[in-house]
Amino acid sequence: MLMALEDMGRLSKANRVYIFFFKANGSLMDNTYEWCKPGVSSPKDNLRDIPSSSVPWWMKQLKMSLPLRSEPASAYCEIQSKMR
């Protein structure tokens, strides 16, 4: 799994690639797998029990079976601002 994430990250020139697991009937999600480009910090331990409602753009994309691609750190910043 981690090798696949690394391949996706390198091919897409991303800083991070995540896999989130939905729980509680889809109302919460956890970052279960992550690859970070060398030198990029990992927020994985802070991305647990994220309310799905806090990231409406992500949920809209996922419901349409579209990939999520964000500008560097924007997705993480969106989650962090909702959790404060």
Summary of the structure (lengths in Angstrom):
residues: 84
radius of gyration: 12.5
end to end distance: 31.2
largest distance: 35.3
contacts: 184
relative contact order: 0.16
helix: 42%
strand: 23%
